[in-house]
């Protein structure tokens, strides 16, 4: 029987019976522990909002190259605004991925001290609805992620807000990605997204417009992850793996190139990377340290860890 990642109903946790809630907590934690990937339904993110944002994405990436280039932030590490095609590469690779993307970050008021650290968002003047739609989607995904992180803390028998507190006012990012058809744009040796692990706590991936996502299982096999309308695929990143002492893996995944001319179509996706606040300590949780699984990493702040990873993937020097 072909393996598939679990599909879980978040409403069982938020408004289910005590038995449904407990079953969700267990299946959620076990799914992340086994695969590092789980699909979620009834997540509370409006489907029409996702559709509107994808429509904006199509118009955004259709803009002329010189117009998009105006929205690159020099020295910004790609944390806000536009990152051109082929600029980002996976860790330990030299060839750029076959994609371009736009980052929308947390929109904080001027009174918040973190605003100077995160920087300003960049808004394309050519798209009247882009700011409203992306900020609304950011907020909806942020709220859903907070609930998921609380359920995960309960799986570990920790105080319920252990993980969600780490992400409160965190440096989270909504990435809107355009993968052009290979017949239009190609770099020799490049793939749409080479095998990599995410940097952050968890990633929420709104259903992409076409297939291609694969994860690398503990059995060292590549497993296709379906893109199904109404589902959000959630995966665990390096930061969550670190604080759980690798009880939860940071699973390697990739987006493969189309296998035929018929499949060589444009692909859009919108991952939401859930990050802690910069000074948050990624200290390993005592609950995840045992004689069989001794402490694997020294303490580090989320910001220091992020900058280390951004250098490794070519977004900062």
BELFEN-V582946 format. One record per residue. N is the residue number from 0. RES is the residue in three letters. PSI is psi in radians with two decimals (NA if undefined). OMEGA is omega as a letter, one per 40 degrees, with the letter a starting at -180 (999 if undefined). D_FIRST is the distance of its C-alpha to the first C-alpha in whole Angstrom. Layout:
n:res:psi:omega:d_first
N:RES:PSI:OMEGA:D_FIRST
N:RES:PSI:OMEGA:D_FIRST
This chain:
n:res:psi:omega:d_first
0:UNK:2.29:a:0
1:UNK:2.33:i:4
2:UNK:2.57:i:6
3:UNK:2.61:i:9
4:UNK:2.73:a:13
5:UNK:2.56:i:14
6:UNK:2.02:a:17
7:UNK:2.64:a:20
8:UNK:1.91:a:23
9:UNK:-0.44:i:26
10:UNK:-0.35:i:28
11:UNK:-0.51:i:27
12:UNK:-0.71:a:29
13:UNK:-0.56:a:32
14:UNK:0.40:i:33
15:UNK:-3.13:i:30
16:UNK:2.84:i:31
17:UNK:-0.66:i:32
18:UNK:-0.75:i:28
19:UNK:-0.71:a:26
20:UNK:-0.79:a:28
21:UNK:-0.67:i:27
22:UNK:-0.69:i:23
23:UNK:-0.84:a:23
24:UNK:-0.81:a:25
25:UNK:-0.82:a:23
26:UNK:-0.62:i:20
27:UNK:-0.87:i:21
28:UNK:-0.72:a:23
29:UNK:-0.63:i:19
30:UNK:-0.74:i:17
31:UNK:-0.65:i:20
32:UNK:-0.66:a:20
33:UNK:-0.90:a:17
34:UNK:-0.41:a:16
35:UNK:0.13:a:20
36:UNK:2.40:i:19
37:UNK:2.50:i:18
38:UNK:2.43:a:19
39:UNK:2.31:i:22
40:UNK:2.92:a:23
41:UNK:0.86:a:27
42:UNK:-0.16:i:28
43:UNK:0.03:i:31
44:UNK:2.13:a:32
45:UNK:2.23:a:33
46:UNK:-0.65:a:32
47:UNK:-0.60:i:35
48:UNK:-0.74:i:36
49:UNK:-0.78:a:33
50:UNK:-0.74:a:34
51:UNK:-0.68:a:37
52:UNK:-0.64:i:37
53:UNK:-0.66:i:34
54:UNK:-0.71:i:37
55:UNK:-0.69:i:40
56:UNK:-0.72:i:37
57:UNK:-0.75:i:38
58:UNK:-0.64:a:42
59:UNK:-0.89:a:42
60:UNK:-0.18:i:40
61:UNK:-0.14:i:42
62:UNK:2.66:i:45
63:UNK:2.64:a:47
64:UNK:-0.72:a:47
65:UNK:-0.47:i:50
66:UNK:-0.81:i:49
67:UNK:-0.64:a:46
68:UNK:-0.44:i:48
69:UNK:-0.40:a:50
70:UNK:0.22:i:48
71:UNK:2.30:i:47
72:UNK:1.87:a:48
73:UNK:2.28:i:50
74:UNK:0.15:a:49
75:UNK:-0.04:i:46
76:UNK:0.33:i:43
77:UNK:0.26:a:41
78:UNK:-0.30:i:41
79:UNK:2.65:i:43
80:UNK:-2.64:a:44
81:UNK:2.40:i:42
82:UNK:2.10:a:41
83:UNK:2.90:i:41
84:UNK:2.30:i:39
85:UNK:0.04:a:38
86:UNK:-0.71:a:39
87:UNK:2.44:i:37
88:UNK:2.73:i:35
89:UNK:2.73:i:32
90:UNK:2.37:i:33
91:UNK:0.28:i:34
92:UNK:2.67:a:34
93:UNK:-0.44:a:37
94:UNK:2.31:a:36
95:UNK:2.65:i:36
96:UNK:2.66:a:33
97:UNK:1.16:a:33
98:UNK:2.78:i:34
99:UNK:2.73:a:37
100:UNK:2.92:i:37
101:UNK:2.35:i:39
102:UNK:2.30:i:39
103:UNK:2.17:a:40
104:UNK:-3.11:i:41
105:UNK:2.28:a:42
106:UNK:1.68:a:45
107:UNK:2.66:i:48
108:UNK:2.73:a:51
109:UNK:-0.45:a:54
110:UNK:-0.26:a:55
111:UNK:2.17:a:52
112:UNK:-0.43:a:52
113:UNK:-0.27:a:49
114:UNK:-0.68:a:50
115:UNK:-0.43:i:52
116:UNK:-0.78:a:49
117:UNK:-0.57:a:46
118:UNK:3.06:a:48
119:UNK:2.53:i:49
120:UNK:2.77:i:46
121:UNK:2.30:a:47
122:UNK:2.23:i:47
123:UNK:2.04:a:47
124:UNK:-0.29:a:51
125:UNK:-0.22:a:49
126:UNK:1.92:a:47
127:UNK:-0.54:a:48
128:UNK:-0.06:a:45
129:UNK:-0.82:a:43
130:UNK:-0.87:a:45
131:UNK:-0.80:a:44
132:UNK:-0.76:a:41
133:UNK:-0.67:i:39
134:UNK:-0.64:i:41
135:UNK:-0.73:i:40
136:UNK:-0.71:i:36
137:UNK:-0.85:a:37
138:UNK:-0.72:a:38
139:UNK:-0.74:i:36
140:UNK:-0.66:i:33
141:UNK:-0.76:i:35
142:UNK:-0.74:i:35
143:UNK:-0.71:a:32
144:UNK:-0.69:i:31
145:UNK:-0.74:i:34
146:UNK:-0.78:a:32
147:UNK:-0.71:i:29
148:UNK:-0.57:i:31
149:UNK:-0.70:i:32
150:UNK:-0.63:i:29
151:UNK:-0.68:i:28
152:UNK:-0.67:i:31
153:UNK:-0.58:i:31
154:UNK:-0.67:i:28
155:UNK:0.06:a:30
156:UNK:0.63:i:33
157:UNK:2.87:i:35
158:UNK:2.41:a:38
159:UNK:-0.54:a:36
160:UNK:0.27:a:37
161:UNK:-0.89:a:37
162:UNK:-0.68:a:34
163:UNK:-0.56:i:36
164:UNK:-0.59:i:39
165:UNK:-0.57:a:38
166:UNK:-0.05:i:37
167:UNK:2.14:a:41
168:UNK:0.49:a:43
169:UNK:2.95:a:40
170:UNK:0.88:a:40
171:UNK:2.71:a:37
172:UNK:2.33:i:37
173:UNK:2.07:i:35
174:UNK:2.18:i:34
175:UNK:2.01:a:34
176:UNK:2.42:i:33
177:UNK:2.09:i:34
178:UNK:1.81:i:32
179:UNK:2.78:i:34
180:UNK:2.49:a:33
181:UNK:-0.49:i:33
182:UNK:-0.36:i:36
183:UNK:-0.69:a:38
184:UNK:2.21:a:38
185:UNK:2.49:i:36
186:UNK:2.15:a:37
187:UNK:2.25:a:36
188:UNK:-0.03:a:33
189:UNK:2.70:i:32
190:UNK:2.85:a:29
191:UNK:-0.82:i:29
192:UNK:1.88:a:28
193:UNK:2.79:a:27
194:UNK:2.31:a:25
195:UNK:2.97:i:27
196:UNK:2.58:i:27
197:UNK:2.67:a:28
198:UNK:-0.54:a:32
199:UNK:-2.81:i:32
200:UNK:-1.20:i:31
201:UNK:2.76:i:28
202:UNK:2.32:i:27
203:UNK:2.11:a:27
204:UNK:1.83:i:26
205:UNK:2.58:a:27
206:UNK:2.27:i:25
207:UNK:2.95:a:25
208:UNK:-0.18:i:27
209:UNK:2.98:a:24
210:UNK:-3.13:i:21
211:UNK:-0.34:a:21
212:UNK:2.33:i:20
213:UNK:2.55:i:18
214:UNK:2.71:a:17
215:UNK:2.01:a:17
216:UNK:2.96:i:15
217:UNK:-0.37:i:16
218:UNK:0.15:i:14
219:UNK:0.79:i:17
220:UNK:2.55:i:14
221:UNK:2.27:a:15
222:UNK:2.16:i:13
223:UNK:2.43:i:14
224:UNK:2.03:a:16
225:UNK:2.54:i:16
226:UNK:1.78:a:20
227:UNK:2.29:i:20
228:UNK:2.33:i:24
229:UNK:-0.18:i:25
230:UNK:2.55:i:22
231:UNK:2.17:i:24
232:UNK:2.24:a:21
233:UNK:2.29:i:23
234:UNK:2.71:a:23
235:UNK:2.50:a:25
236:UNK:-3.06:a:28
237:UNK:-0.70:a:30
238:UNK:-0.73:i:32
239:UNK:-0.71:i:30
240:UNK:-0.68:a:28
241:UNK:-0.85:a:32
242:UNK:-0.38:i:33
243:UNK:0.20:i:30
244:UNK:0.62:i:31
245:UNK:0.23:i:27
246:UNK:-0.73:i:26
247:UNK:2.20:a:24
248:UNK:2.75:i:23
249:UNK:1.73:a:25
250:UNK:2.30:i:22
251:UNK:2.36:i:22
252:UNK:2.99:a:21
253:UNK:2.88:i:23
254:UNK:1.98:a:24
255:UNK:2.76:i:23
256:UNK:2.64:i:26
257:UNK:2.48:a:25
258:UNK:-0.20:a:24
259:UNK:2.90:i:26
260:UNK:-0.61:a:30
261:UNK:-0.54:a:28
262:UNK:-0.10:a:26
263:UNK:1.30:a:29
264:UNK:2.88:i:30
265:UNK:2.52:i:31
266:UNK:2.33:i:29
267:UNK:2.55:i:30
268:UNK:2.82:a:29
269:UNK:1.41:i:30
270:UNK:2.48:i:29
271:UNK:1.93:a:31
272:UNK:2.00:a:32
273:UNK:1.97:a:33
274:UNK:2.64:i:36
275:UNK:2.96:i:38
276:UNK:2.66:a:42
277:UNK:-0.75:a:43
278:UNK:0.06:i:45
279:UNK:2.29:i:42
280:UNK:2.28:i:42
281:UNK:0.76:i:38
282:UNK:2.38:i:39
283:UNK:2.35:i:36
284:UNK:2.33:i:36
285:UNK:-0.56:a:37
286:UNK:-0.30:a:34
287:UNK:0.16:i:32
288:UNK:2.18:i:34
289:UNK:2.93:i:34
290:UNK:-0.59:i:35
291:UNK:-0.37:a:32
292:UNK:1.28:a:31
293:UNK:2.84:a:35
294:UNK:2.19:a:36
295:UNK:-0.38:a:35
296:UNK:2.61:i:37
297:UNK:2.91:i:41
298:UNK:2.60:i:41
299:UNK:2.63:i:42
300:UNK:2.77:i:42
301:UNK:-0.68:a:40
302:UNK:-0.74:i:42
303:UNK:-0.70:i:43
304:UNK:-0.76:i:39
305:UNK:-0.82:a:39
306:UNK:-0.62:i:42
307:UNK:-0.79:a:40
308:UNK:-0.67:a:37
309:UNK:-0.59:i:39
310:UNK:-0.67:a:41
311:UNK:-0.46:a:38
312:UNK:0.16:i:36
313:UNK:0.22:a:40
314:UNK:-0.37:i:41
315:UNK:2.74:a:44
316:UNK:NA:999:46
